[in-house]
Amino acid sequence: MSNKIEVSVYCLAYNHEPIIRKCLDGIVMQKTNFRYEVIVHDDASTDNTASIIKEYAERFPDIIKPIYQTENQYSRGVKIVTTYIFPKCQGKYLAVCEGDDFWTDENKLQKQYDMMERNKDIVLCVHRAKQINLKTGVESLYPQAQRAEGYVSVEEAIFLGGGYFPTCSFFYRYPFKMLPNAHGYVTGDYLTIVSAAVYGKVYFMDECMATKTFLLPSSWAYRHQKDVSAYIRHLQELKLWMDEIDRSTDGCYVASIELRKLKLDFEIDRANDKYRNLLSEKYKPILRKLPIETQIATRVRAYFPKTCCLLKQTVVWLKSRKGGNRL
């Protein structure tokens, strides 16, 4: 095995004490025929996350390279990945596993590495993950839609957005050309996947090789569920970024961009509980793309909101009774 580091894994951690051991275990268990490193950034956690990272760094000094902050950088508006992570990465490939997710296949890195080595046109490789809702205990495959293994088109990447493919599945060439993000409207997974699709190719592997947690109290999703106005502001900013994509690609994907903007309007109305609006003629192109059960739930919510709420609570309770909350 060469001493050259081929893959740099980066892990962002903040108050991830309940999951961080599983995250780091999933990384250090990887079986590869190449060297890899792990850049773990702790953003001044107030729980025991930093001490757990230190423990693993002492046990695996050749793999885990920690960065500890004494003041939270995210709250200061610092771009953590570009400011602290990228300058430390030595690999020609980057893989991502945030501190509230964990890998479950010991050959994950090797499989994605081999795929990228065989196909030099692939810029980003993604795969399925299991998602666990930590609030309800309900488990599901992520992405939930049935999708065959193969390439992801630019149009698909634009419409589906960054949240469709789990971030803990990302494995990409470093560096590669990125789309402009002049006003910082979008970060992370969405910027990565659309840029990769525009300037190269994205490949989806139909294997479940990780677990993604949902609604850990320190997570972005949890904070935005609690602060609906912040979530709506985020959706409105994404619409502005759609215009940036349109300009930078000379209108080549205008139809997909307009459909994505319509989907964002749909999400804004849903966040505002305007369910009657969702059934309007305007949103038919979006509604018919949703799973049939979601379409039915939307109609029930629009006309019988109290009934829908009761049914949802019952379904969640029944699923949680099956023990779906076990990590």
N, C-alpha and C positions, 0 to 999 in steps of 0.2 A: 504494500500500500504506500502510495506517495505521501510525503509530508505536507504537500500542498493542500490547503483547505479548499474544497470544491463547493461546499454549501454553507451559507450563513443562515442560521435560524434566528429570527428575532421575536422576542416575547415582551409585550407591554404588560406591566403588572401594577395594580393599585387596589389595595384592600381586597385581595383575592385569596385570603387565607383559607376559605373552605375548599378551594379547587387547586391551588397552586402546586401542591405535592403531586396530584394526578397529572397536571400539566407537565411538570419537570420529569416525572417518571416516564411519561409517554415519549418525551424527547430523548432522554438518555438511553432508553431501551432499543433505539433504532439500530438495526443491523445493516451495515453498509460496507462496500468495498472501497470507500473513499473517506477522507476526513471531513468532519463538519464541526462547526462551532455554534454556540448559542449566546447571543447577546441579550441579556435579561435586564430590562430597565424597570426599576421600582421608582414610582413617582411620589416618594415621600408618604408611603402607606402609614396609616395610623393603627393598623392591627399588626399581626405577626408575619405578614408577607415578607418583609425584608429579611427577618431573621431566618426564615425557611429558605429563602434564596441563598443566603450566606452559607447555610448548612450544605446545600447542594454544590455550591461553588467550591467548598473545601473538599467535598467528596469527589468531585469531577473537575479538577482544576484545568485539565486539558480541553474540556468541552465548554463549560459554563463560564462566561465572562460577564460579571454583573456591573451594572451602573446604578448607584444609589443617589437619590436626590434628597436633600434636606428641606427643600421647599417645593410644593407641588407646581410642576411646570405647565401642566394642562390648563390650570386655572389662570395662569399668566398669559395664555395664548401662544405658548411656545410650540412649534411644530416638532414634536419629540422625535419622530422617525428620521426626518431630514437633518435635524440639529444634532442629535446624540447617537442614533443608531447607524445610519448609513456610513458615517466616517469611520466606524469601527469594523465594518463588514469586509472580510477578505475573500469571500467566495464569489464565483462567477454566477451562482444561482442563489436566490433568497427564498426562504420558506417562512411562513408566519404561523405562530400559535400563541394567541394572547392568553394571559394568565387565568382566564375563566373558562378556557376550553382545553381539551386534551386529545392526543392521538391514541388510537386503539390498535393500530396495525404496526407491528415492529418493522415491517418492510416498506412502509409508506414512502420514506425519503428515497429509498433505492428504486422503487417502482416509478416515481415521478422523474428521478434523475435519468433513468434508462430511457423513458419516453422522450425527454428533452434531448438527450444525446443522439437518439435515432432520428429525430425530426427537428432539424435546425431552424425550421420556419416557425415552430411553436414558441411563443413568447411567454405564455402563461398556461399552466396546467392546474386544473381544479378537479375536485371529486365530491362525492356525497359525504354527508355526516349525519349522525343521529342528533336530534335536538331534544333537550330536556328542559321543560318549563319548570323552573325552580319554585314558582309560585303555586302551580297546580299539580305538579308531578307528572303531567302528560308528556309522553314521548312521541316523536314523529321523525320521519326521514326528511332530510333537508338537502336539496330542494324537494318539496313535497310532490311536485308534478312528475309524472312518468316521462322520462327522457332517455333516449338511447345514447350510448357512448359515441362521441364524435366531436367535430369542430363546432364552436359557438360563433355564429355570424355577428357582424357589427350591429345589425338591426336588433338581434336578440339581446345583445349586451346592453344596448341603449335602453330598450324597452323594459327589460327585467330589472335593471339596476344592480347596485353593488350587493344588496342584501339577498339576492337570489341564490348565489353560490357562497358557501360558508368561507369566511376569511381564514379559518384554520386549515383550509385545503389549498391555499394559495402557494404556488411554487413557480418562480419566474426568473427569467434571465436578468442579470443586473450589470450595467444599467440598460434601460431601453427608453425610447422616446416617449415623452408624456404629453398629453394634451394640455393646453394652457388652462390655468386656474387662477386668473389674474386677481380676483377678489376673494379667493379662499372659500368659494361657495361650497366646495365639495372636498372631502378628504378620503384617504384610505382606499377601501375596496372598490368603490364605484369608479374613481379616477383611474385606478390600476386596470380594471377589467375592460373599460371602454377604450383606454389608450392602447392596451395590448391588442384588442380586436381591430382597431383602426390601423395601427402601424405594424401588425404582425398577425399571428393566429392564436386563438385560445382553444384549448382542448379539454373536454370534459371526460373524466374517467368514471365509469358507472360502478364504482366500488365505495363502500362505506368504510372509511379508514380513520374516523375521528368522532368525537362527541362535542357538540356545541351546547353550552348552557345558555339559558334565556332567563332574563330578569333577576340575575344576581344584583343585590342592592347597589353595588358600586358600578354597574354597567351603564353604558350609554342608553340602551333600550329602557332600562328601569327608570333612569332619570327623565327621559322624554315621555314615558307613560305617566309619570307623576306631574310633568309640566307640559300640558297640551299646547300652550301658546308657543313654547320653545320648539316643539315638534312641528307645528304649523309653520313657524318661521323657517325652519330647516327645509321643509318642502317647497316653500316659496323661493328660497335661495337656490334650490336644485333647478327650478324652472329658469332662473337667470343663467345657470351654468349650461342649460340646454342651448341657450342662444349663443354662448361662447363656443360650444361644439359646432354648431351650425356654421358660424363664421370661419372657424379654423379648418373645417372640412369642405369649404366652398359649396355648401348646400347639397352635398352628395347624399346625405341621410335625412333630408328634411322631413320626409314622411314619417320615419321612425321617431324623430325628435318631436314632431307635433303630437304623435300618439302618446309618447312618454309624458309630454306636458299635460295632455288630457288626463292621463292616469294620475298625475300629481294633483290636478284639480279634484279628481275623484277622491283621492286620499284626504285632501283638505276638507272637502264636504263631509266625508265620513268622520274625520276627527272632530268636526263641529256638530256631529249628530244630525246632519241634514240628510237623513236617509231617503226622504221623498225625492230630493234632488237627484239621488243616485239612479232613480228609475226613469229619469227623463230621456228624451231622444238623444240628447247631447252625449250621454254616457253609454249608449248601447254598444259601441265598439269595445269598451272596456269591460262592461258587465258580462258580455258573452265569452270573454276570455277567462273569466273566473271559473273555478270548479263549480259544478252544479249545486253542491251543498251550500257553497258560499252565496250563489245567486238566490237560492231559496231563503237562506237566512237573512239576506239583505231585504228581500220583499216582506218577510215576516216582520223584521225590525221596522220597516217603513210604515206598515199598517197596524201592527200589533206589538209595539215596543216592550210592553210589560211582559207579554207572553214569551217573547224571544229571550228576554233577560232571564226568566225563570228556566226555560229550556236549556240555555247555555250553562247556567249554574248546575243543573241536574246532570248534564253530560260530563262536565268537568269533575263533578263529585264521583260519578260512576267510574270514570277512567282512573281517577286517583285511588279508588278502592282496589284496583287491580295491582297496585304496587309499582306504578310507573315512575315513582319518584326516586328510585334507587339508582345511584351513580355507579 
